[in-house]
Amino acid sequence: MKSGLHRLAVIAAIVAFCVIVLGAYVRLSHAGLGCPDWPGCYGQLTWPEASQEVLDANQQFPERPVESEKAWKEMVHRYLAGTLVLLVLAINFLAWRPNEHQRKFRLLSGVLLALILFQAALGMWTVTLKLWPIVVMSHLLGGLATLAMLSWMAYRSRGDLEYDVTQPFRQVRSLILLGTAVLVLQLALGGWTSSNYSALACPDFPTCQGEWWPDSNFSEGFELWREIGVDYEGGVLDLPSRVAIQMAHRIGALVTVIVLGLLAFRLLREPVSRNSGIVLGALLVTQVMLGILNIVLYLPLPNAVAHNAVGALLVASMVWLLHRSSFRPA
């Protein structure tokens, strides 16, 4: 019988995944500044809809007139993120009850609560600092870290895994650790690409700007700490800087495919780990295809959001492999 903590962790992990996907939709539909203030929207708990409300909001924020189709997306995302905060608080409540099984999750739940509160601060800074790239990327990585921790808690709290079926996973643990590190770096590159609006810096594939190695400015493209106060919506970098970011993302993608592809192949060789290898391989192939389609189809919104969603599923998949490869009997 599953514990209440396990069920709550599963629900919270699903909500975290939805927050990540919705956040990608908000960002990619250019609605990240749909509400210029925080935590409300133009001073309201929802968003301005009535004519007088819109007029008052436009007077209060003349630099950013109300765009209802953007404002409601941003507020729905905030409310869903708020729901996740409540779920993490509930997890902490359960973890600190006098229960021997749940006691071992106290540290993890406490760290998770600190992370989710920091995520809220990053969400505020995303708005108040006008999509400052380092904050936007950190917000994305924080969301993925939240999903990873909740997934780990959900897997770990099941309590029904047999020690003998984990041997094939333990044999490739070093490769799982390497694959996880490579995936995290690639996701960070993806976040930097998105936050600097560099996804279409190379409108062709496999070449970029018609060349295998076009003019690139890596020093400018990867300057993390930029001027505060600038409106970064739409990006401020020149083409060579954006090309550098996109080229780094493509190189990272190639390395990720090699490492995770090798891991999937190794998992497929053993009957016990075959299903995990199939899932990892399918997610990897899907992610590569979505990345290529982002370029050749000029970043269609559904495809770009799906690219973010599969990236999150890859995180959950790698956490599952880490769990299986590190399992020890109680």
C-alpha positions as CSV (number, residue, x, y, z in Angstrom):
1,M,0.0,0.0,0.0
2,K,1.4,3.4,-1.1
3,S,1.9,6.0,1.6
4,G,0.2,9.4,1.6
5,L,3.6,11.0,1.0
6,H,4.1,8.9,-2.1
7,R,0.7,9.8,-3.6
8,L,1.3,13.5,-2.8
9,A,4.8,13.4,-4.3
10,V,3.4,11.9,-7.5
11,I,0.7,14.6,-7.8
12,A,3.2,17.3,-7.1
13,A,5.6,15.9,-9.8
14,I,2.7,15.9,-12.3
15,V,1.8,19.5,-11.4
16,A,5.5,20.5,-11.6
17,F,5.6,19.1,-15.1
18,C,2.5,21.0,-16.1
19,V,4.0,24.2,-14.6
20,I,7.2,23.7,-16.8
21,V,5.1,23.1,-19.9
22,L,2.8,26.0,-19.3
23,G,5.8,28.2,-18.5
24,A,7.3,27.3,-21.8
25,Y,4.0,28.1,-23.5
26,V,4.0,31.5,-21.8
27,R,7.6,32.3,-22.7
28,L,7.3,31.1,-26.3
29,S,4.1,33.0,-26.9
30,H,5.9,36.1,-25.7
31,A,3.6,36.5,-22.7
32,G,6.3,36.5,-20.0
33,L,5.6,40.2,-19.4
34,G,1.9,39.9,-19.9
35,C,1.6,41.2,-16.3
36,P,4.2,43.9,-15.6
37,D,3.8,43.6,-11.9
38,W,4.0,40.7,-9.3
39,P,2.3,38.8,-7.8
40,G,-0.9,40.4,-9.2
41,C,-1.6,41.6,-12.7
42,Y,-1.9,45.3,-13.2
43,G,-2.7,45.5,-9.5
44,Q,-5.4,42.8,-9.6
45,L,-5.7,39.3,-8.4
46,T,-6.7,38.1,-11.9
47,W,-6.2,40.4,-14.9
48,P,-8.0,43.4,-16.3
49,E,-11.1,42.5,-18.4
50,A,-13.7,45.2,-18.1
51,S,-13.2,48.4,-20.2
52,Q,-12.7,50.5,-17.1
53,E,-10.3,48.0,-15.6
54,V,-8.2,48.1,-18.8
55,L,-8.3,51.9,-18.9
56,D,-7.1,52.1,-15.3
57,A,-4.4,49.6,-15.9
58,N,-3.1,51.4,-19.0
59,Q,-2.9,54.6,-17.0
60,Q,-1.0,52.9,-14.2
61,F,1.4,51.1,-16.6
62,P,1.6,53.3,-19.7
63,E,4.8,51.6,-20.8
64,R,3.0,48.3,-21.2
65,P,-0.6,48.5,-22.2
66,V,-2.9,45.6,-21.4
67,E,-2.8,42.6,-23.8
68,S,-5.5,40.3,-22.4
69,E,-4.4,37.3,-24.4
70,K,-1.0,37.5,-22.8
71,A,-2.1,38.6,-19.3
72,W,-4.4,35.5,-18.7
73,K,-1.7,33.1,-19.8
74,E,0.8,34.6,-17.3
75,M,-1.7,34.6,-14.4
76,V,-2.8,31.0,-15.1
77,H,0.8,30.0,-14.9
78,R,1.2,31.8,-11.6
79,Y,-1.8,30.2,-10.1
80,L,-0.6,26.8,-11.1
81,A,2.8,27.5,-9.6
82,G,1.1,28.6,-6.4
83,T,-0.7,25.3,-6.3
84,L,2.6,23.6,-6.5
85,V,3.9,25.6,-3.5
86,L,0.9,24.4,-1.5
87,L,1.6,20.8,-2.4
88,V,5.2,21.1,-1.4
89,L,4.1,22.6,2.0
90,A,1.8,19.6,2.4
91,I,4.7,17.2,1.6
92,N,6.7,18.9,4.4
93,F,3.8,18.5,6.8
94,L,3.6,14.8,6.1
95,A,7.4,14.3,6.2
96,W,7.6,15.9,9.7
97,R,4.9,13.7,11.2
98,P,6.1,10.9,13.6
99,N,6.2,8.3,10.9
100,E,9.3,6.1,10.6
101,H,9.0,5.6,6.8
102,Q,8.4,9.2,6.0
103,R,11.1,10.6,8.4
104,K,13.9,9.9,5.9
105,F,12.4,12.4,3.5
106,R,12.6,15.4,5.9
107,L,15.8,16.8,4.5
108,L,14.7,16.4,0.9
109,S,11.3,18.0,1.6
110,G,13.0,20.9,3.4
111,V,15.4,21.5,0.5
112,L,12.5,21.2,-1.9
113,L,10.5,23.9,0.0
114,A,13.5,26.2,0.0
115,L,13.9,25.6,-3.8
116,I,10.2,26.2,-4.6
117,L,10.3,29.5,-2.6
118,F,13.4,30.6,-4.5
119,Q,11.6,29.7,-7.7
120,A,8.8,32.1,-6.7
121,A,11.5,34.8,-6.2
122,L,12.9,34.0,-9.7
123,G,9.4,34.3,-11.1
124,M,9.1,37.7,-9.6
125,W,12.5,38.8,-10.9
126,T,11.7,37.5,-14.3
127,V,9.0,40.1,-14.5
128,T,10.6,43.0,-12.5
129,L,13.9,42.6,-14.3
130,K,12.2,42.4,-17.7
131,L,13.2,38.9,-18.8
132,W,16.9,39.3,-17.7
133,P,18.4,36.2,-19.5
134,I,20.3,34.8,-16.5
135,V,17.1,34.9,-14.4
136,V,14.9,33.4,-17.1
137,M,17.4,30.5,-17.6
138,S,17.7,30.0,-13.8
139,H,13.9,29.9,-13.5
140,L,13.7,27.2,-16.1
141,L,16.5,25.2,-14.4
142,G,14.9,25.6,-11.0
143,G,11.6,24.2,-12.4
144,L,13.5,21.2,-13.8
145,A,15.3,20.7,-10.5
146,T,11.9,20.9,-8.7
147,L,10.6,18.2,-11.0
148,A,13.7,16.1,-10.5
149,M,13.4,16.2,-6.7
150,L,9.7,15.5,-6.7
151,S,10.3,12.6,-9.1
152,W,13.1,11.2,-6.8
153,M,10.8,11.4,-3.8
154,A,7.9,9.7,-5.7
155,Y,10.2,6.9,-6.9
156,R,11.9,6.5,-3.5
157,S,8.8,6.5,-1.5
158,R,7.2,3.6,-3.4
159,G,8.9,1.0,-1.2
160,D,8.2,-2.0,-3.5
161,L,11.4,-2.3,-5.5
162,E,13.3,-5.6,-5.2
163,Y,17.1,-5.4,-4.8
164,D,17.9,-8.1,-7.3
165,V,16.3,-6.4,-10.3
166,T,18.5,-3.3,-10.0
167,Q,21.8,-5.1,-10.9
168,P,21.7,-4.2,-14.7
169,F,21.2,-0.6,-13.7
170,R,24.0,-0.6,-11.2
171,Q,26.3,-1.9,-13.9
172,V,25.8,1.3,-16.0
173,R,25.7,3.7,-13.1
174,S,28.7,5.6,-14.2
175,L,27.1,6.1,-17.6
176,I,23.9,7.2,-16.0
177,L,25.7,9.8,-13.9
178,L,27.5,11.0,-17.0
179,G,24.3,11.1,-19.0
180,T,22.6,13.1,-16.3
181,A,25.4,15.7,-16.2
182,V,25.4,16.0,-20.0
183,L,21.6,16.4,-20.0
184,V,21.7,19.1,-17.4
185,L,24.3,21.1,-19.3
186,Q,22.3,20.7,-22.5
187,L,19.1,21.9,-20.8
188,A,21.0,24.9,-19.5
189,L,22.2,25.6,-23.1
190,G,18.6,25.3,-24.2
191,G,17.4,27.7,-21.6
192,W,20.1,30.2,-22.6
193,T,19.1,29.8,-26.2
194,S,15.5,30.5,-25.4
195,S,16.1,33.4,-23.0
196,N,18.3,35.2,-25.6
197,Y,15.9,34.5,-28.5
198,S,18.5,32.6,-30.4
199,A,16.4,29.6,-31.5
200,L,16.2,30.9,-35.1
201,A,19.7,32.4,-35.3
202,C,20.4,29.5,-37.7
203,P,17.4,29.1,-40.0
204,D,18.8,26.1,-41.8
205,F,19.9,22.6,-40.8
206,P,22.4,21.0,-40.5
207,T,24.3,24.1,-41.7
208,C,23.9,27.5,-40.1
209,Q,23.6,30.6,-42.2
210,G,24.6,28.4,-45.1
211,E,27.9,27.5,-43.5
212,W,29.2,24.7,-41.3
213,W,30.9,27.3,-39.0
214,P,29.4,30.8,-39.5
215,D,30.6,34.0,-37.9
216,S,30.1,33.6,-34.2
217,N,30.8,35.8,-31.1
218,F,31.0,33.4,-28.1
219,S,32.4,35.9,-25.7
220,E,29.4,38.2,-26.2
221,G,26.9,35.4,-26.6
222,F,27.8,33.8,-23.3
223,E,28.2,36.9,-21.1
224,L,26.0,35.9,-18.3
225,W,25.8,39.0,-16.2
226,R,24.3,41.8,-18.3
227,E,23.0,45.2,-17.6
228,I,20.0,45.4,-15.3
229,G,17.0,47.5,-16.3
230,V,17.1,46.8,-20.0
231,D,13.9,45.3,-21.5
232,Y,15.2,42.0,-22.8
233,E,11.9,40.9,-24.5
234,G,12.8,39.9,-28.0
235,G,16.5,39.8,-27.2
236,V,19.3,42.4,-27.5
237,L,22.2,40.4,-28.9
238,D,23.5,40.8,-32.5
239,L,23.4,37.9,-35.0
240,P,26.9,36.6,-34.4
241,S,26.3,36.3,-30.7
242,R,23.0,34.5,-31.2
243,V,24.6,32.2,-33.8
244,A,27.3,31.3,-31.1
245,I,24.6,30.3,-28.7
246,Q,22.7,28.2,-31.3
247,M,25.9,26.5,-32.4
248,A,26.8,25.7,-28.8
249,H,23.3,24.2,-28.3
250,R,23.7,22.1,-31.5
251,I,27.1,20.8,-30.4
252,G,25.6,20.0,-26.9
253,A,22.8,18.2,-28.6
254,L,25.2,16.0,-30.5
255,V,27.1,15.1,-27.3
256,T,23.8,14.4,-25.5
257,V,22.6,12.1,-28.3
258,I,25.9,10.1,-28.2
259,V,26.0,9.7,-24.4
260,L,22.2,9.0,-23.9
261,G,22.1,6.9,-27.0
262,L,24.9,4.7,-25.7
263,L,23.1,4.5,-22.4
264,A,19.8,3.4,-24.0
265,F,21.7,0.8,-26.0
266,R,23.3,-0.6,-22.9
267,L,19.9,-0.8,-21.1
268,L,18.3,-2.5,-24.1
269,R,20.8,-5.4,-23.8
270,E,19.3,-6.7,-20.5
271,P,15.7,-7.9,-20.1
272,V,15.2,-6.2,-16.8
273,S,16.3,-2.8,-18.0
274,R,14.9,-3.1,-21.6
275,N,11.7,-1.1,-21.0
276,S,13.8,1.8,-19.5
277,G,16.0,1.7,-22.5
278,I,13.1,1.8,-24.8
279,V,11.6,4.8,-23.0
280,L,14.9,6.7,-22.9
281,G,15.6,6.0,-26.6
282,A,12.1,7.0,-27.7
283,L,12.3,10.3,-25.7
284,L,15.8,11.0,-27.1
285,V,14.7,10.4,-30.7
286,T,11.6,12.5,-30.2
287,Q,13.6,15.3,-28.7
288,V,16.0,15.3,-31.6
289,M,13.2,15.4,-34.2
290,L,11.4,18.2,-32.4
291,G,14.6,20.2,-32.2
292,I,15.2,19.8,-36.0
293,L,11.5,20.7,-36.7
294,N,11.9,23.8,-34.6
295,I,14.4,25.0,-37.1
296,V,13.0,23.9,-40.4
297,L,9.4,24.9,-39.5
298,Y,10.6,28.3,-38.0
299,L,9.7,27.5,-34.4
300,P,6.0,26.7,-34.4
301,L,4.5,27.2,-31.0
302,P,3.1,23.6,-30.4
303,N,6.4,22.1,-31.5
304,A,8.5,24.4,-29.4
305,V,6.4,23.7,-26.3
306,A,6.6,20.0,-27.0
307,H,10.4,20.3,-27.2
308,N,10.4,21.7,-23.6
309,A,8.0,19.0,-22.4
310,V,10.1,16.2,-23.7
311,G,13.2,17.8,-22.1
312,A,11.3,17.6,-18.8
313,L,10.4,14.0,-19.4
314,L,14.0,13.2,-20.1
315,V,14.9,14.6,-16.7
316,A,12.3,12.4,-15.0
317,S,13.6,9.4,-16.9
318,M,17.2,10.0,-15.8
319,V,16.0,10.4,-12.2
320,W,14.3,7.1,-12.5
321,L,17.6,5.5,-13.7
322,L,19.5,7.1,-10.9
323,H,17.0,5.7,-8.5
324,R,17.2,2.2,-9.9
325,S,21.0,2.3,-10.0
326,S,21.4,3.5,-6.4
327,F,18.7,1.4,-4.8
328,R,19.8,-0.5,-1.6
329,P,17.5,-2.6,0.6
330,A,16.3,-0.8,3.7
